[in-house]
Amino acid sequence: MLLDCMDKYLQAAGAGGLQLFFPVTKYIQPYIHIRMKHNMESIVGFIRNEIENHQQEFDTENLRDYIDVYLNEKQKAKKQNREFVIDNNNLAVTVSDLFMAGTDTSASTLRWAILYMMAYPDIQDRIQRELDSVVGRNRLPRLADKTELPFTCATLLEIQRAGSIAPLGFMHCSQEDTTLAGYKVPKGSIVVSNLWSVHHDSELWDNLDEFNPERFVDDQGVVKERVELIPFSIGRRICIGDHLAKMELFIFFTHLLHQFKFTKPEDSPALSFEGITGIVFSPQPFLTQATVRQ
């Protein structure tokens, strides 16, 4: 239920979060605003219940997660007679941000990954041969294997380029008057970075419509992470979860392909790469057949 609410909320918010940063749109498309409000209330309501459960079960000797750490710090502040400005409302919103920023993005990337593996079985076979050669069949892949799996890592990079799940990143606000490429950007301007245009620029990528992991592998067979690939944005406002997301994607992707072969089920609809546009660009729903590898 929670994941469904997040998915609907992010789709309704629009590419780049237009519904969030331009409140006037609620008068133009009120039904979208109502749907966003309903889904956000469901998400925050779920988290409020979790906070209440944590308060009842709280144990300073067993801090299980982010909420427990918050409760511990709040308790410390009370004992030290110092102000603790963050209340449970702030906590609920912060946790919802962590859920939406760290859950749907990784899930959408993995859905694109499975879709591309179904569409390009030769690439899937090559990854699995590499996994079998480096990891073997008696254990699961781990982060320490990453340097020995160049084609697998290159494929993940190509999935991030082709899928571009955050096509317009997220809106920011300029802190001072500046000039960029000859254009004046006044202080307080809303700034949107078009990451999709970078990842789909024919001057930067040869045969950009071709799904080709080889573009991220050099002549020595080593992964080359190109500066033009910026799925987590760039600069001081780069996504704070980029390192965690990269680890998660590697672990989930390699575990899935180590254990399963993904194919298009017979009589299922044709594969489509027309995505659903929202804050997160996700693939259309599709069917897959996961066959356990021996």
Secondary structure as UniProt FT lines:
FT   HELIX           2..13
FT   HELIX           15..17
FT   HELIX           18..21
FT   TURN            23..24
FT   HELIX           25..28
FT   HELIX           30..57
FT   TURN            60..61
FT   HELIX           66..79
FT   TURN            80..81
FT   HELIX           88..102
FT   HELIX           104..119
FT   HELIX           121..134
FT   HELIX           143..148
FT   HELIX           150..163
FT   TURN            167..168
FT   STRAND          172..173
FT   STRAND          178..180
FT   TURN            181..182
FT   STRAND          183..185
FT   TURN            187..188
FT   STRAND          190..191
FT   HELIX           195..199
FT   TURN            202..204
FT   TURN            206..209
FT   HELIX           213..216
FT   TURN            219..220
FT   TURN            227..228
FT   TURN            231..232
FT   HELIX           235..237
FT   TURN            240..241
FT   HELIX           242..259
FT   STRAND          260..263
FT   TURN            266..267
FT   STRAND          275..276
FT   STRAND          282..283
FT   STRAND          289..292
//
